[in-house]
Amino acid sequence: MATIDPRILGTWRMKSTIGRDDAGSILPPPYGPQAMGLAVFKADGRMMSVLCDGRPSLPAGEPRQFMSYAGNYTFDGTTLTTRVDVSSDASRIGGDQVRSVRFESGLMVLAPPRRLYAGVMQHQELTWERIGD
């Protein structure tokens, strides 16, 4: 088993999210204005993540954003790749979730590749704070 970069290990709570369009304009935040999430990265190379819109109630007709997945991961210090083996979105199972990673002021910032979200091509960043080993 390869050694895992210890900076990523532990339990992380989502602190904030941001989405920008290709012009750099800020979009409504991924997972709503009260995004919630937990991610756990274990030394054995397994991870799991759960993300959702944490508002107690949503405006009529607005669907609650939710995503969860787990799998084996690798982290080379800048790129996190998870081979998904379970997910709330069946289309992710068997594929890789790739995120660029940077660490700033004790926080971890994950950025997925540019993608279509809420009908707009977006560049997203999800900021996490470590809450446990």
C-alpha positions as a Markdown table, in Angstrom:
| # | Residue | x | y | z |
|---|---|---|---|---|
| 1 | Met | 0.0 | 0.0 | 0.0 |
| 2 | Ala | 1.3 | 3.5 | -0.9 |
| 3 | Thr | 1.8 | 6.0 | 1.8 |
| 4 | Ile | -1.0 | 8.6 | 1.9 |
| 5 | Asp | -0.1 | 12.3 | 2.2 |
| 6 | Pro | -1.0 | 13.0 | 5.8 |
| 7 | Arg | -2.4 | 16.5 | 5.0 |
| 8 | Ile | -5.6 | 15.0 | 3.6 |
| 9 | Leu | -6.2 | 12.4 | 6.3 |
| 10 | Gly | -9.1 | 12.9 | 8.7 |
| 11 | Thr | -12.7 | 14.1 | 8.9 |
| 12 | Trp | -13.5 | 17.4 | 7.1 |
| 13 | Arg | -16.6 | 19.6 | 7.3 |
| 14 | Met | -17.6 | 21.8 | 4.4 |
| 15 | Lys | -17.0 | 25.4 | 5.3 |
| 16 | Ser | -18.0 | 27.2 | 2.1 |
| 17 | Thr | -18.7 | 26.7 | -1.6 |
| 18 | Ile | -18.4 | 29.0 | -4.6 |
| 19 | Gly | -19.2 | 28.7 | -8.3 |
| 20 | Arg | -18.1 | 31.0 | -11.1 |
| 21 | Asp | -19.0 | 31.0 | -14.8 |
| 22 | Asp | -16.3 | 31.1 | -17.5 |
| 23 | Ala | -16.2 | 34.9 | -17.3 |
| 24 | Gly | -15.4 | 34.7 | -13.5 |
| 25 | Ser | -18.8 | 36.0 | -12.4 |
| 26 | Ile | -20.0 | 34.5 | -9.1 |
| 27 | Leu | -23.0 | 32.2 | -9.4 |
| 28 | Pro | -25.5 | 30.9 | -6.8 |
| 29 | Pro | -23.5 | 28.7 | -4.5 |
| 30 | Pro | -23.3 | 24.9 | -5.2 |
| 31 | Tyr | -25.6 | 23.1 | -2.7 |
| 32 | Gly | -27.4 | 26.3 | -1.8 |
| 33 | Pro | -26.8 | 29.2 | 0.7 |
| 34 | Gln | -26.4 | 26.8 | 3.6 |
| 35 | Ala | -24.3 | 24.0 | 2.1 |
| 36 | Met | -23.4 | 21.1 | 4.4 |
| 37 | Gly | -21.0 | 18.3 | 3.9 |
| 38 | Leu | -18.6 | 15.8 | 5.5 |
| 39 | Ala | -15.7 | 14.1 | 3.9 |
| 40 | Val | -13.5 | 11.4 | 5.5 |
| 41 | Phe | -10.1 | 10.3 | 4.2 |
| 42 | Lys | -8.6 | 7.2 | 5.8 |
| 43 | Ala | -5.0 | 6.1 | 5.8 |
| 44 | Asp | -6.1 | 2.8 | 4.2 |
| 45 | Gly | -6.9 | 4.7 | 1.0 |
| 46 | Arg | -10.7 | 4.8 | 1.4 |
| 47 | Met | -12.8 | 7.9 | 1.5 |
| 48 | Met | -16.5 | 8.9 | 1.7 |
| 49 | Ser | -18.2 | 12.2 | 1.2 |
| 50 | Val | -21.8 | 13.5 | 1.7 |
| 51 | Leu | -22.9 | 17.0 | 0.5 |
| 52 | Cys | -26.3 | 18.6 | 0.5 |
| 53 | Asp | -28.3 | 21.8 | 0.7 |
| 54 | Gly | -28.7 | 22.2 | 4.4 |
| 55 | Arg | -31.7 | 24.6 | 4.5 |
| 56 | Pro | -34.5 | 23.3 | 6.6 |
| 57 | Ser | -37.0 | 24.0 | 3.9 |
| 58 | Leu | -36.7 | 25.1 | 0.2 |
| 59 | Pro | -38.7 | 27.4 | -2.0 |
| 60 | Ala | -41.6 | 25.6 | -3.7 |
| 61 | Gly | -40.4 | 23.6 | -6.7 |
| 62 | Glu | -36.7 | 23.8 | -5.9 |
| 63 | Pro | -35.1 | 20.4 | -5.6 |
| 64 | Arg | -32.7 | 19.7 | -2.7 |
| 65 | Gln | -29.2 | 19.2 | -4.0 |
| 66 | Phe | -27.6 | 16.0 | -2.5 |
| 67 | Met | -24.6 | 14.0 | -3.4 |
| 68 | Ser | -22.8 | 11.1 | -1.7 |
| 69 | Tyr | -20.0 | 8.8 | -2.8 |
| 70 | Ala | -17.2 | 6.6 | -1.6 |
| 71 | Gly | -14.3 | 4.7 | -2.9 |
| 72 | Asn | -10.6 | 4.1 | -3.0 |
| 73 | Tyr | -8.6 | 7.3 | -3.5 |
| 74 | Thr | -5.1 | 8.4 | -4.4 |
| 75 | Phe | -3.6 | 11.8 | -3.6 |
| 76 | Asp | -0.3 | 13.0 | -5.0 |
| 77 | Gly | -0.2 | 16.3 | -3.1 |
| 78 | Thr | -2.2 | 18.3 | -5.7 |
| 79 | Thr | -4.6 | 15.9 | -7.3 |
| 80 | Leu | -7.2 | 13.8 | -5.6 |
| 81 | Thr | -8.6 | 10.9 | -7.6 |
| 82 | Thr | -11.4 | 8.7 | -6.2 |
| 83 | Arg | -12.5 | 5.5 | -8.0 |
| 84 | Val | -16.2 | 5.5 | -7.0 |
| 85 | Asp | -17.7 | 2.2 | -6.0 |
| 86 | Val | -20.9 | 3.6 | -4.3 |
| 87 | Ser | -22.8 | 6.8 | -5.0 |
| 88 | Ser | -26.2 | 8.4 | -4.7 |
| 89 | Asp | -25.7 | 9.1 | -8.5 |
| 90 | Ala | -25.4 | 5.7 | -10.2 |
| 91 | Ser | -23.7 | 7.3 | -13.2 |
| 92 | Arg | -20.6 | 7.9 | -11.1 |
| 93 | Ile | -20.1 | 4.3 | -10.0 |
| 94 | Gly | -17.1 | 2.8 | -11.6 |
| 95 | Gly | -15.7 | 6.2 | -12.7 |
| 96 | Asp | -13.2 | 8.6 | -11.3 |
| 97 | Gln | -13.9 | 11.8 | -9.4 |
| 98 | Val | -10.9 | 14.1 | -9.9 |
| 99 | Arg | -10.3 | 17.2 | -7.8 |
| 100 | Ser | -7.4 | 19.7 | -7.7 |
| 101 | Val | -6.4 | 20.3 | -4.1 |
| 102 | Arg | -4.7 | 23.1 | -2.3 |
| 103 | Phe | -4.3 | 23.9 | 1.4 |
| 104 | Glu | -4.7 | 27.4 | 2.7 |
| 105 | Ser | -4.6 | 28.6 | 6.3 |
| 106 | Gly | -5.4 | 25.2 | 7.7 |
| 107 | Leu | -8.2 | 24.6 | 5.2 |
| 108 | Met | -8.5 | 22.3 | 2.2 |
| 109 | Val | -9.9 | 23.6 | -1.1 |
| 110 | Leu | -11.2 | 21.0 | -3.6 |
| 111 | Ala | -11.9 | 22.1 | -7.1 |
| 112 | Pro | -13.6 | 19.7 | -9.6 |
| 113 | Pro | -13.1 | 20.1 | -13.3 |
| 114 | Arg | -15.2 | 22.7 | -15.0 |
| 115 | Arg | -18.7 | 21.2 | -15.4 |
| 116 | Leu | -22.3 | 21.9 | -16.2 |
| 117 | Tyr | -24.2 | 22.6 | -13.0 |
| 118 | Ala | -27.6 | 24.2 | -12.7 |
| 119 | Gly | -27.6 | 24.8 | -16.4 |
| 120 | Val | -24.3 | 26.8 | -16.5 |
| 121 | Met | -20.7 | 25.7 | -17.1 |
| 122 | Gln | -19.1 | 26.3 | -13.7 |
| 123 | His | -15.7 | 26.4 | -12.0 |
| 124 | Gln | -16.4 | 25.3 | -8.4 |
| 125 | Glu | -14.4 | 25.4 | -5.2 |
| 126 | Leu | -15.4 | 23.7 | -2.0 |
| 127 | Thr | -13.6 | 24.7 | 1.1 |
| 128 | Trp | -13.3 | 22.2 | 4.0 |
| 129 | Glu | -12.1 | 22.5 | 7.6 |
| 130 | Arg | -10.6 | 19.5 | 9.5 |
| 131 | Ile | -12.7 | 18.5 | 12.5 |
| 132 | Gly | -11.1 | 15.2 | 13.4 |
| 133 | Asp | -8.4 | 12.7 | 12.8 |
